[in-house]
Amino acid sequence: MLELVLAGASLELPIVIVFTGEGRQHLVGGQARQWQQLVDFDLARLHVLANGGFRPELEADIIDKAGLERLSERSRGILVL
């Protein structure tokens, strides 16, 4: 999945990624370092669907279901993991 996001970023497409459920595990431990490059080089905006105090190990906006709906309505390049 990360390769797909990097490919889109190389085409300068605005990409929004929302991590939900088990997908949030990409943002903790060793996996978080792989996604850090997206934040470091401003290649994608990262969001986490709120759930029970989960805190990612890298910079990501915490959103609720209403926030996810708003993102979906106004973003053409949105991936939900």
PyMOL Python script that loads the backbone (N, CA, C, O; Angstrom):
from pymol import cmd

cmd.read_pdbstr("""\
ATOM      1  N   MET A   1       0.821  -1.188   0.000  1.00  0.00           N
ATOM      2  CA  MET A   1       0.000   0.000   0.000  1.00  0.00           C
ATOM      3  C   MET A   1       0.864   1.250   0.000  1.00  0.00           C
ATOM      4  O   MET A   1       0.544   2.230  -0.673  1.00  0.00           O
ATOM      5  N   LEU A   2       1.953   1.221   0.748  1.00  0.00           N
ATOM      6  CA  LEU A   2       2.840   2.379   0.813  1.00  0.00           C
ATOM      7  C   LEU A   2       3.398   2.709  -0.568  1.00  0.00           C
ATOM      8  O   LEU A   2       3.537   3.882  -0.915  1.00  0.00           O
ATOM      9  N   GLU A   3       3.713   1.697  -1.348  1.00  0.00           N
ATOM     10  CA  GLU A   3       4.240   1.927  -2.694  1.00  0.00           C
ATOM     11  C   GLU A   3       3.212   2.642  -3.573  1.00  0.00           C
ATOM     12  O   GLU A   3       3.573   3.505  -4.373  1.00  0.00           O
ATOM     13  N   LEU A   4       1.950   2.290  -3.429  1.00  0.00           N
ATOM     14  CA  LEU A   4       0.880   2.948  -4.175  1.00  0.00           C
ATOM     15  C   LEU A   4       0.795   4.431  -3.817  1.00  0.00           C
ATOM     16  O   LEU A   4       0.645   5.282  -4.694  1.00  0.00           O
ATOM     17  N   VAL A   5       0.892   4.728  -2.534  1.00  0.00           N
ATOM     18  CA  VAL A   5       0.840   6.117  -2.081  1.00  0.00           C
ATOM     19  C   VAL A   5       2.039   6.894  -2.617  1.00  0.00           C
ATOM     20  O   VAL A   5       1.889   8.028  -3.072  1.00  0.00           O
ATOM     21  N   LEU A   6       3.218   6.296  -2.569  1.00  0.00           N
ATOM     22  CA  LEU A   6       4.416   6.967  -3.075  1.00  0.00           C
ATOM     23  C   LEU A   6       4.315   7.213  -4.576  1.00  0.00           C
ATOM     24  O   LEU A   6       4.769   8.246  -5.068  1.00  0.00           O
ATOM     25  N   ALA A   7       3.732   6.282  -5.295  1.00  0.00           N
ATOM     26  CA  ALA A   7       3.548   6.469  -6.736  1.00  0.00           C
ATOM     27  C   ALA A   7       2.617   7.649  -7.002  1.00  0.00           C
ATOM     28  O   ALA A   7       2.895   8.470  -7.877  1.00  0.00           O
ATOM     29  N   GLY A   8       1.532   7.741  -6.268  1.00  0.00           N
ATOM     30  CA  GLY A   8       0.606   8.871  -6.420  1.00  0.00           C
ATOM     31  C   GLY A   8       1.269  10.185  -6.058  1.00  0.00           C
ATOM     32  O   GLY A   8       1.054  11.202  -6.718  1.00  0.00           O
ATOM     33  N   ALA A   9       2.076  10.163  -5.005  1.00  0.00           N
ATOM     34  CA  ALA A   9       2.774  11.379  -4.590  1.00  0.00           C
ATOM     35  C   ALA A   9       3.774  11.827  -5.649  1.00  0.00           C
ATOM     36  O   ALA A   9       3.987  13.025  -5.836  1.00  0.00           O
ATOM     37  N   SER A  10       4.388  10.872  -6.339  1.00  0.00           N
ATOM     38  CA  SER A  10       5.351  11.239  -7.375  1.00  0.00           C
ATOM     39  C   SER A  10       4.670  11.948  -8.548  1.00  0.00           C
ATOM     40  O   SER A  10       5.318  12.676  -9.299  1.00  0.00           O
ATOM     41  N   LEU A  11       3.378  11.734  -8.699  1.00  0.00           N
ATOM     42  CA  LEU A  11       2.596  12.416  -9.736  1.00  0.00           C
ATOM     43  C   LEU A  11       1.991  13.710  -9.204  1.00  0.00           C
ATOM     44  O   LEU A  11       1.190  14.361  -9.875  1.00  0.00           O
ATOM     45  N   GLU A  12       2.389  14.067  -7.991  1.00  0.00           N
ATOM     46  CA  GLU A  12       1.919  15.278  -7.320  1.00  0.00           C
ATOM     47  C   GLU A  12       0.403  15.298  -7.142  1.00  0.00           C
ATOM     48  O   GLU A  12      -0.233  16.347  -7.235  1.00  0.00           O
ATOM     49  N   LEU A  13      -0.161  14.119  -6.884  1.00  0.00           N
ATOM     50  CA  LEU A  13      -1.587  14.023  -6.588  1.00  0.00           C
ATOM     51  C   LEU A  13      -1.808  14.300  -5.104  1.00  0.00           C
ATOM     52  O   LEU A  13      -1.035  13.820  -4.275  1.00  0.00           O
ATOM     53  N   PRO A  14      -2.842  15.060  -4.746  1.00  0.00           N
ATOM     54  CA  PRO A  14      -3.126  15.281  -3.321  1.00  0.00           C
ATOM     55  C   PRO A  14      -3.706  14.001  -2.720  1.00  0.00           C
ATOM     56  O   PRO A  14      -4.767  13.536  -3.134  1.00  0.00           O
ATOM     57  N   ILE A  15      -3.008  13.449  -1.754  1.00  0.00           N
ATOM     58  CA  ILE A  15      -3.416  12.166  -1.188  1.00  0.00           C
ATOM     59  C   ILE A  15      -3.735  12.324   0.290  1.00  0.00           C
ATOM     60  O   ILE A  15      -2.990  12.943   1.049  1.00  0.00           O
ATOM     61  N   VAL A  16      -4.870  11.744   0.673  1.00  0.00           N
ATOM     62  CA  VAL A  16      -5.304  11.706   2.061  1.00  0.00           C
ATOM     63  C   VAL A  16      -5.423  10.235   2.434  1.00  0.00           C
ATOM     64  O   VAL A  16      -6.040   9.453   1.711  1.00  0.00           O
ATOM     65  N   ILE A  17      -4.827   9.860   3.570  1.00  0.00           N
ATOM     66  CA  ILE A  17      -4.905   8.477   4.036  1.00  0.00           C
ATOM     67  C   ILE A  17      -5.569   8.472   5.401  1.00  0.00           C
ATOM     68  O   ILE A  17      -5.175   9.217   6.298  1.00  0.00           O
ATOM     69  N   VAL A  18      -6.581   7.627   5.550  1.00  0.00           N
ATOM     70  CA  VAL A  18      -7.271   7.477   6.821  1.00  0.00           C
ATOM     71  C   VAL A  18      -7.031   6.058   7.313  1.00  0.00           C
ATOM     72  O   VAL A  18      -7.368   5.090   6.631  1.00  0.00           O
ATOM     73  N   PHE A  19      -6.458   5.944   8.481  1.00  0.00           N
ATOM     74  CA  PHE A  19      -6.191   4.643   9.093  1.00  0.00           C
ATOM     75  C   PHE A  19      -7.324   4.319  10.057  1.00  0.00           C
ATOM     76  O   PHE A  19      -7.629   5.107  10.952  1.00  0.00           O
ATOM     77  N   THR A  20      -7.947   3.160   9.871  1.00  0.00           N
ATOM     78  CA  THR A  20      -9.069   2.740  10.711  1.00  0.00           C
ATOM     79  C   THR A  20      -8.821   1.320  11.195  1.00  0.00           C
ATOM     80  O   THR A  20      -8.001   0.601  10.626  1.00  0.00           O
ATOM     81  N   GLY A  21      -9.516   0.923  12.225  1.00  0.00           N
ATOM     82  CA  GLY A  21      -9.445  -0.459  12.708  1.00  0.00           C
ATOM     83  C   GLY A  21      -8.029  -0.991  12.765  1.00  0.00           C
ATOM     84  O   GLY A  21      -7.136  -0.347  13.315  1.00  0.00           O
ATOM     85  N   GLU A  22      -7.827  -2.166  12.198  1.00  0.00           N
ATOM     86  CA  GLU A  22      -6.507  -2.799  12.198  1.00  0.00           C
ATOM     87  C   GLU A  22      -5.483  -2.013  11.382  1.00  0.00           C
ATOM     88  O   GLU A  22      -4.279  -2.156  11.598  1.00  0.00           O
ATOM     89  N   GLY A  23      -5.949  -1.190  10.453  1.00  0.00           N
ATOM     90  CA  GLY A  23      -5.042  -0.365   9.659  1.00  0.00           C
ATOM     91  C   GLY A  23      -4.223   0.594  10.497  1.00  0.00           C
ATOM     92  O   GLY A  23      -3.155   1.039  10.078  1.00  0.00           O
ATOM     93  N   ARG A  24      -4.725   0.916  11.690  1.00  0.00           N
ATOM     94  CA  ARG A  24      -3.996   1.823  12.574  1.00  0.00           C
ATOM     95  C   ARG A  24      -2.672   1.238  13.037  1.00  0.00           C
ATOM     96  O   ARG A  24      -1.792   1.978  13.477  1.00  0.00           O
ATOM     97  N   GLN A  25      -2.517  -0.065  12.948  1.00  0.00           N
ATOM     98  CA  GLN A  25      -1.270  -0.690  13.364  1.00  0.00           C
ATOM     99  C   GLN A  25      -0.092  -0.278  12.482  1.00  0.00           C
ATOM    100  O   GLN A  25       1.065  -0.473  12.855  1.00  0.00           O
ATOM    101  N   HIS A  26      -0.391   0.295  11.302  1.00  0.00           N
ATOM    102  CA  HIS A  26       0.677   0.826  10.447  1.00  0.00           C
ATOM    103  C   HIS A  26       1.379   2.008  11.107  1.00  0.00           C
ATOM    104  O   HIS A  26       2.483   2.374  10.703  1.00  0.00           O
ATOM    105  N   LEU A  27       0.757   2.602  12.111  1.00  0.00           N
ATOM    106  CA  LEU A  27       1.269   3.823  12.710  1.00  0.00           C
ATOM    107  C   LEU A  27       1.946   3.619  14.054  1.00  0.00           C
ATOM    108  O   LEU A  27       2.204   4.585  14.772  1.00  0.00           O
ATOM    109  N   VAL A  28       2.234   2.370  14.401  1.00  0.00           N
ATOM    110  CA  VAL A  28       2.938   2.087  15.652  1.00  0.00           C
ATOM    111  C   VAL A  28       4.104   1.140  15.381  1.00  0.00           C
ATOM    112  O   VAL A  28       4.096   0.375  14.416  1.00  0.00           O
ATOM    113  N   GLY A  29       5.096   1.211  16.249  1.00  0.00           N
ATOM    114  CA  GLY A  29       6.248   0.324  16.137  1.00  0.00           C
ATOM    115  C   GLY A  29       7.053   0.558  14.868  1.00  0.00           C
ATOM    116  O   GLY A  29       7.107   1.671  14.345  1.00  0.00           O
ATOM    117  N   GLY A  30       7.672  -0.501  14.387  1.00  0.00           N
ATOM    118  CA  GLY A  30       8.526  -0.424  13.211  1.00  0.00           C
ATOM    119  C   GLY A  30       7.803   0.001  11.955  1.00  0.00           C
ATOM    120  O   GLY A  30       8.398   0.627  11.078  1.00  0.00           O
ATOM    121  N   GLN A  31       6.530  -0.327  11.854  1.00  0.00           N
ATOM    122  CA  GLN A  31       5.771   0.058  10.661  1.00  0.00           C
ATOM    123  C   GLN A  31       5.617   1.570  10.549  1.00  0.00           C
ATOM    124  O   GLN A  31       5.555   2.101   9.440  1.00  0.00           O
ATOM    125  N   ALA A  32       5.555   2.266  11.674  1.00  0.00           N
ATOM    126  CA  ALA A  32       5.375   3.722  11.646  1.00  0.00           C
ATOM    127  C   ALA A  32       6.539   4.397  10.932  1.00  0.00           C
ATOM    128  O   ALA A  32       6.342   5.402  10.249  1.00  0.00           O
ATOM    129  N   ARG A  33       7.742   3.863  11.078  1.00  0.00           N
ATOM    130  CA  ARG A  33       8.913   4.466  10.420  1.00  0.00           C
ATOM    131  C   ARG A  33       8.765   4.448   8.905  1.00  0.00           C
ATOM    132  O   ARG A  33       9.223   5.372   8.234  1.00  0.00           O
ATOM    133  N   GLN A  34       8.141   3.425   8.360  1.00  0.00           N
ATOM    134  CA  GLN A  34       7.942   3.351   6.912  1.00  0.00           C
ATOM    135  C   GLN A  34       7.018   4.459   6.418  1.00  0.00           C
ATOM    136  O   GLN A  34       7.234   5.007   5.337  1.00  0.00           O
ATOM    137  N   TRP A  35       6.007   4.787   7.186  1.00  0.00           N
ATOM    138  CA  TRP A  35       5.037   5.804   6.799  1.00  0.00           C
ATOM    139  C   TRP A  35       5.521   7.209   7.131  1.00  0.00           C
ATOM    140  O   TRP A  35       4.965   8.185   6.629  1.00  0.00           O
ATOM    141  N   GLN A  36       6.548   7.327   7.970  1.00  0.00           N
ATOM    142  CA  GLN A  36       7.056   8.627   8.389  1.00  0.00           C
ATOM    143  C   GLN A  36       7.500   9.485   7.204  1.00  0.00           C
ATOM    144  O   GLN A  36       7.367  10.708   7.244  1.00  0.00           O
ATOM    145  N   GLN A  37       8.023   8.859   6.157  1.00  0.00           N
ATOM    146  CA  GLN A  37       8.481   9.627   4.997  1.00  0.00           C
ATOM    147  C   GLN A  37       7.352  10.434   4.353  1.00  0.00           C
ATOM    148  O   GLN A  37       7.597  11.487   3.765  1.00  0.00           O
ATOM    149  N   LEU A  38       6.127   9.944   4.464  1.00  0.00           N
ATOM    150  CA  LEU A  38       4.991  10.694   3.918  1.00  0.00           C
ATOM    151  C   LEU A  38       4.807  12.015   4.653  1.00  0.00           C
ATOM    152  O   LEU A  38       4.477  13.036   4.048  1.00  0.00           O
ATOM    153  N   VAL A  39       5.023  11.983   5.957  1.00  0.00           N
ATOM    154  CA  VAL A  39       4.914  13.187   6.780  1.00  0.00           C
ATOM    155  C   VAL A  39       6.136  14.073   6.559  1.00  0.00           C
ATOM    156  O   VAL A  39       6.003  15.282   6.369  1.00  0.00           O
ATOM    157  N   ASP A  40       7.321  13.476   6.585  1.00  0.00           N
ATOM    158  CA  ASP A  40       8.567  14.242   6.471  1.00  0.00           C
ATOM    159  C   ASP A  40       8.639  15.048   5.176  1.00  0.00           C
ATOM    160  O   ASP A  40       9.129  16.177   5.175  1.00  0.00           O
ATOM    161  N   PHE A  41       8.161  14.485   4.090  1.00  0.00           N
ATOM    162  CA  PHE A  41       8.257  15.140   2.781  1.00  0.00           C
ATOM    163  C   PHE A  41       6.921  15.701   2.298  1.00  0.00           C
ATOM    164  O   PHE A  41       6.781  16.068   1.132  1.00  0.00           O
ATOM    165  N   ASP A  42       5.936  15.767   3.206  1.00  0.00           N
ATOM    166  CA  ASP A  42       4.626  16.330   2.902  1.00  0.00           C
ATOM    167  C   ASP A  42       4.017  15.704   1.637  1.00  0.00           C
ATOM    168  O   ASP A  42       3.517  16.400   0.753  1.00  0.00           O
ATOM    169  N   LEU A  43       4.078  14.369   1.585  1.00  0.00           N
ATOM    170  CA  LEU A  43       3.582  13.630   0.426  1.00  0.00           C
ATOM    171  C   LEU A  43       2.106  13.242   0.563  1.00  0.00           C
ATOM    172  O   LEU A  43       1.427  12.997  -0.433  1.00  0.00           O
ATOM    173  N   ALA A  44       1.625  13.191   1.792  1.00  0.00           N
ATOM    174  CA  ALA A  44       0.227  12.818   2.033  1.00  0.00           C
ATOM    175  C   ALA A  44      -0.196  13.355   3.387  1.00  0.00           C
ATOM    176  O   ALA A  44       0.629  13.566   4.276  1.00  0.00           O
ATOM    177  N   ARG A  45      -1.491  13.570   3.529  1.00  0.00           N
ATOM    178  CA  ARG A  45      -2.058  13.949   4.825  1.00  0.00           C
ATOM    179  C   ARG A  45      -2.570  12.682   5.486  1.00  0.00           C
ATOM    180  O   ARG A  45      -3.330  11.922   4.886  1.00  0.00           O
ATOM    181  N   LEU A  46      -2.149  12.458   6.724  1.00  0.00           N
ATOM    182  CA  LEU A  46      -2.533  11.248   7.450  1.00  0.00           C
ATOM    183  C   LEU A  46      -3.584  11.579   8.503  1.00  0.00           C
ATOM    184  O   LEU A  46      -3.494  12.587   9.203  1.00  0.00           O
ATOM    185  N   HIS A  47      -4.581  10.702   8.597  1.00  0.00           N
ATOM    186  CA  HIS A  47      -5.651  10.839   9.583  1.00  0.00           C
ATOM    187  C   HIS A  47      -5.888   9.475  10.223  1.00  0.00           C
ATOM    188  O   HIS A  47      -5.671   8.435   9.601  1.00  0.00           O
ATOM    189  N   VAL A  48      -6.332   9.501  11.466  1.00  0.00           N
ATOM    190  CA  VAL A  48      -6.664   8.273  12.192  1.00  0.00           C
ATOM    191  C   VAL A  48      -8.097   8.405  12.684  1.00  0.00           C
ATOM    192  O   VAL A  48      -8.460   9.404  13.306  1.00  0.00           O
ATOM    193  N   LEU A  49      -8.906   7.394  12.403  1.00  0.00           N
ATOM    194  CA  LEU A  49     -10.270   7.383  12.903  1.00  0.00           C
ATOM    195  C   LEU A  49     -10.221   7.097  14.405  1.00  0.00           C
ATOM    196  O   LEU A  49      -9.692   6.071  14.832  1.00  0.00           O
ATOM    197  N   ALA A  50     -10.779   8.013  15.201  1.00  0.00           N
ATOM    198  CA  ALA A  50     -10.719   7.928  16.663  1.00  0.00           C
ATOM    199  C   ALA A  50     -11.331   6.632  17.163  1.00  0.00           C
ATOM    200  O   ALA A  50     -12.353   6.160  16.665  1.00  0.00           O
ATOM    201  N   ASN A  51     -10.664   6.073  18.170  1.00  0.00           N
ATOM    202  CA  ASN A  51     -11.184   4.853  18.772  1.00  0.00           C
ATOM    203  C   ASN A  51     -10.435   4.587  20.070  1.00  0.00           C
ATOM    204  O   ASN A  51      -9.283   4.155  20.039  1.00  0.00           O
ATOM    205  N   GLY A  52     -11.057   4.833  21.186  1.00  0.00           N
ATOM    206  CA  GLY A  52     -10.524   4.425  22.476  1.00  0.00           C
ATOM    207  C   GLY A  52      -9.142   4.939  22.843  1.00  0.00           C
ATOM    208  O   GLY A  52      -8.369   4.218  23.474  1.00  0.00           O
ATOM    209  N   GLY A  53      -8.816   6.154  22.470  1.00  0.00           N
ATOM    210  CA  GLY A  53      -7.560   6.736  22.905  1.00  0.00           C
ATOM    211  C   GLY A  53      -6.330   6.294  22.133  1.00  0.00           C
ATOM    212  O   GLY A  53      -5.211   6.540  22.583  1.00  0.00           O
ATOM    213  N   PHE A  54      -6.494   5.658  21.001  1.00  0.00           N
ATOM    214  CA  PHE A  54      -5.343   5.259  20.191  1.00  0.00           C
ATOM    215  C   PHE A  54      -4.533   6.491  19.813  1.00  0.00           C
ATOM    216  O   PHE A  54      -5.098   7.491  19.370  1.00  0.00           O
ATOM    217  N   ARG A  55      -3.219   6.429  19.983  1.00  0.00           N
ATOM    218  CA  ARG A  55      -2.329   7.523  19.610  1.00  0.00           C
ATOM    219  C   ARG A  55      -1.249   6.999  18.673  1.00  0.00           C
ATOM    220  O   ARG A  55      -0.465   6.128  19.049  1.00  0.00           O
ATOM    221  N   PRO A  56      -1.207   7.526  17.460  1.00  0.00           N
ATOM    222  CA  PRO A  56      -0.175   7.093  16.512  1.00  0.00           C
ATOM    223  C   PRO A  56       1.200   7.603  16.938  1.00  0.00           C
ATOM    224  O   PRO A  56       1.308   8.572  17.690  1.00  0.00           O
ATOM    225  N   GLU A  57       2.241   6.946  16.453  1.00  0.00           N
ATOM    226  CA  GLU A  57       3.603   7.341  16.783  1.00  0.00           C
ATOM    227  C   GLU A  57       4.161   8.370  15.811  1.00  0.00           C
ATOM    228  O   GLU A  57       5.319   8.769  15.936  1.00  0.00           O
ATOM    229  N   LEU A  58       3.369   8.804  14.854  1.00  0.00           N
ATOM    230  CA  LEU A  58       3.793   9.862  13.956  1.00  0.00           C
ATOM    231  C   LEU A  58       2.660  10.854  13.779  1.00  0.00           C
ATOM    232  O   LEU A  58       1.540  10.612  14.229  1.00  0.00           O
ATOM    233  N   GLU A  59       2.944  11.957  13.133  1.00  0.00           N
ATOM    234  CA  GLU A  59       1.978  13.037  13.016  1.00  0.00           C
ATOM    235  C   GLU A  59       0.786  12.637  12.149  1.00  0.00           C
ATOM    236  O   GLU A  59       0.933  12.341  10.963  1.00  0.00           O
ATOM    237  N   ALA A  60      -0.385  12.634  12.759  1.00  0.00           N
ATOM    238  CA  ALA A  60      -1.623  12.323  12.051  1.00  0.00           C
ATOM    239  C   ALA A  60      -2.771  13.000  12.787  1.00  0.00           C
ATOM    240  O   ALA A  60      -2.771  13.075  14.016  1.00  0.00           O
ATOM    241  N   ASP A  61      -3.738  13.489  12.039  1.00  0.00           N
ATOM    242  CA  ASP A  61      -4.912  14.107  12.642  1.00  0.00           C
ATOM    243  C   ASP A  61      -5.864  13.022  13.120  1.00  0.00           C
ATOM    244  O   ASP A  61      -6.100  12.038  12.418  1.00  0.00           O
ATOM    245  N   ILE A  62      -6.406  13.205  14.313  1.00  0.00           N
ATOM    246  CA  ILE A  62      -7.404  12.286  14.861  1.00  0.00           C
ATOM    247  C   ILE A  62      -8.768  12.817  14.428  1.00  0.00           C
ATOM    248  O   ILE A  62      -9.098  13.973  14.694  1.00  0.00           O
ATOM    249  N   ILE A  63      -9.563  11.977  13.762  1.00  0.00           N
ATOM    250  CA  ILE A  63     -10.881  12.393  13.294  1.00  0.00           C
ATOM    251  C   ILE A  63     -11.940  11.413  13.785  1.00  0.00           C
ATOM    252  O   ILE A  63     -11.625  10.298  14.202  1.00  0.00           O
ATOM    253  N   ASP A  64     -13.182  11.837  13.730  1.00  0.00           N
ATOM    254  CA  ASP A  64     -14.301  10.952  14.046  1.00  0.00           C
ATOM    255  C   ASP A  64     -15.010  10.572  12.747  1.00  0.00           C
ATOM    256  O   ASP A  64     -14.560  10.941  11.662  1.00  0.00           O
ATOM    257  N   LYS A  65     -16.116   9.837  12.855  1.00  0.00           N
ATOM    258  CA  LYS A  65     -16.816   9.396  11.638  1.00  0.00           C
ATOM    259  C   LYS A  65     -17.339  10.571  10.814  1.00  0.00           C
ATOM    260  O   LYS A  65     -17.332  10.513   9.584  1.00  0.00           O
ATOM    261  N   ALA A  66     -17.786  11.621  11.470  1.00  0.00           N
ATOM    262  CA  ALA A  66     -18.245  12.802  10.732  1.00  0.00           C
ATOM    263  C   ALA A  66     -17.081  13.431   9.976  1.00  0.00           C
ATOM    264  O   ALA A  66     -17.250  13.893   8.848  1.00  0.00           O
ATOM    265  N   GLY A  67     -15.899  13.452  10.594  1.00  0.00           N
ATOM    266  CA  GLY A  67     -14.707  13.969   9.925  1.00  0.00           C
ATOM    267  C   GLY A  67     -14.332  13.131   8.719  1.00  0.00           C
ATOM    268  O   GLY A  67     -13.898  13.665   7.699  1.00  0.00           O
ATOM    269  N   LEU A  68     -14.498  11.817   8.830  1.00  0.00           N
ATOM    270  CA  LEU A  68     -14.226  10.929   7.696  1.00  0.00           C
ATOM    271  C   LEU A  68     -15.191  11.215   6.549  1.00  0.00           C
ATOM    272  O   LEU A  68     -14.789  11.227   5.385  1.00  0.00           O
ATOM    273  N   GLU A  69     -16.447  11.443   6.869  1.00  0.00           N
ATOM    274  CA  GLU A  69     -17.430  11.775   5.829  1.00  0.00           C
ATOM    275  C   GLU A  69     -17.070  13.079   5.122  1.00  0.00           C
ATOM    276  O   GLU A  69     -17.158  13.172   3.898  1.00  0.00           O
ATOM    277  N   ARG A  70     -16.660  14.092   5.902  1.00  0.00           N
ATOM    278  CA  ARG A  70     -16.263  15.368   5.301  1.00  0.00           C
ATOM    279  C   ARG A  70     -15.048  15.199   4.393  1.00  0.00           C
ATOM    280  O   ARG A  70     -15.006  15.756   3.296  1.00  0.00           O
ATOM    281  N   LEU A  71     -14.062  14.430   4.852  1.00  0.00           N
ATOM    282  CA  LEU A  71     -12.885  14.176   4.025  1.00  0.00           C
ATOM    283  C   LEU A  71     -13.271  13.469   2.731  1.00  0.00           C
ATOM    284  O   LEU A  71     -12.774  13.813   1.659  1.00  0.00           O
ATOM    285  N   SER A  72     -14.145  12.495   2.829  1.00  0.00           N
ATOM    286  CA  SER A  72     -14.568  11.725   1.656  1.00  0.00           C
ATOM    287  C   SER A  72     -15.280  12.606   0.637  1.00  0.00           C
ATOM    288  O   SER A  72     -15.140  12.410  -0.570  1.00  0.00           O
ATOM    289  N   GLU A  73     -16.039  13.569   1.126  1.00  0.00           N
ATOM    290  CA  GLU A  73     -16.790  14.459   0.235  1.00  0.00           C
ATOM    291  C   GLU A  73     -15.890  15.428  -0.523  1.00  0.00           C
ATOM    292  O   GLU A  73     -16.171  15.772  -1.671  1.00  0.00           O
ATOM    293  N   ARG A  74     -14.807  15.869   0.118  1.00  0.00           N
ATOM    294  CA  ARG A  74     -14.001  16.913  -0.516  1.00  0.00           C
ATOM    295  C   ARG A  74     -12.640  16.455  -1.019  1.00  0.00           C
ATOM    296  O   ARG A  74     -11.893  17.266  -1.567  1.00  0.00           O
ATOM    297  N   SER A  75     -12.294  15.194  -0.854  1.00  0.00           N
ATOM    298  CA  SER A  75     -10.998  14.687  -1.305  1.00  0.00           C
ATOM    299  C   SER A  75     -11.171  13.712  -2.459  1.00  0.00           C
ATOM    300  O   SER A  75     -11.971  12.779  -2.385  1.00  0.00           O
ATOM    301  N   ARG A  76     -10.422  13.937  -3.511  1.00  0.00           N
ATOM    302  CA  ARG A  76     -10.485  13.014  -4.650  1.00  0.00           C
ATOM    303  C   ARG A  76      -9.546  11.834  -4.455  1.00  0.00           C
ATOM    304  O   ARG A  76      -9.834  10.733  -4.924  1.00  0.00           O
ATOM    305  N   GLY A  77      -8.442  12.043  -3.780  1.00  0.00           N
ATOM    306  CA  GLY A  77      -7.461  10.986  -3.579  1.00  0.00           C
ATOM    307  C   GLY A  77      -7.416  10.531  -2.145  1.00  0.00           C
ATOM    308  O   GLY A  77      -6.465  10.840  -1.427  1.00  0.00           O
ATOM    309  N   ILE A  78      -8.442   9.790  -1.703  1.00  0.00           N
ATOM    310  CA  ILE A  78      -8.500   9.335  -0.329  1.00  0.00           C
ATOM    311  C   ILE A  78      -8.384   7.823  -0.274  1.00  0.00           C
ATOM    312  O   ILE A  78      -9.054   7.108  -1.019  1.00  0.00           O
ATOM    313  N   LEU A  79      -7.532   7.346   0.613  1.00  0.00           N
ATOM    314  CA  LEU A  79      -7.378   5.913   0.851  1.00  0.00           C
ATOM    315  C   LEU A  79      -7.775   5.633   2.285  1.00  0.00           C
ATOM    316  O   LEU A  79      -7.328   6.333   3.194  1.00  0.00           O
ATOM    317  N   VAL A  80      -8.594   4.641   2.505  1.00  0.00           N
ATOM    318  CA  VAL A  80      -8.984   4.244   3.840  1.00  0.00           C
ATOM    319  C   VAL A  80      -8.388   2.867   4.083  1.00  0.00           C
ATOM    320  O   VAL A  80      -8.704   1.899   3.393  1.00  0.00           O
ATOM    321  N   LEU A  81      -7.511   2.806   5.088  1.00  0.00           N
ATOM    322  CA  LEU A  81      -6.848   1.532   5.430  1.00  0.00           C
ATOM    323  C   LEU A  81      -7.402   0.995   6.720  1.00  0.00           C
ATOM    324  O   LEU A  81      -6.978  -0.066   7.180  1.00  0.00           O
TER     325      LEU A  81
END
""", "prot")
cmd.dss("prot")
cmd.show_as("cartoon", "prot")
cmd.util.cbc("prot")
cmd.orient("prot")
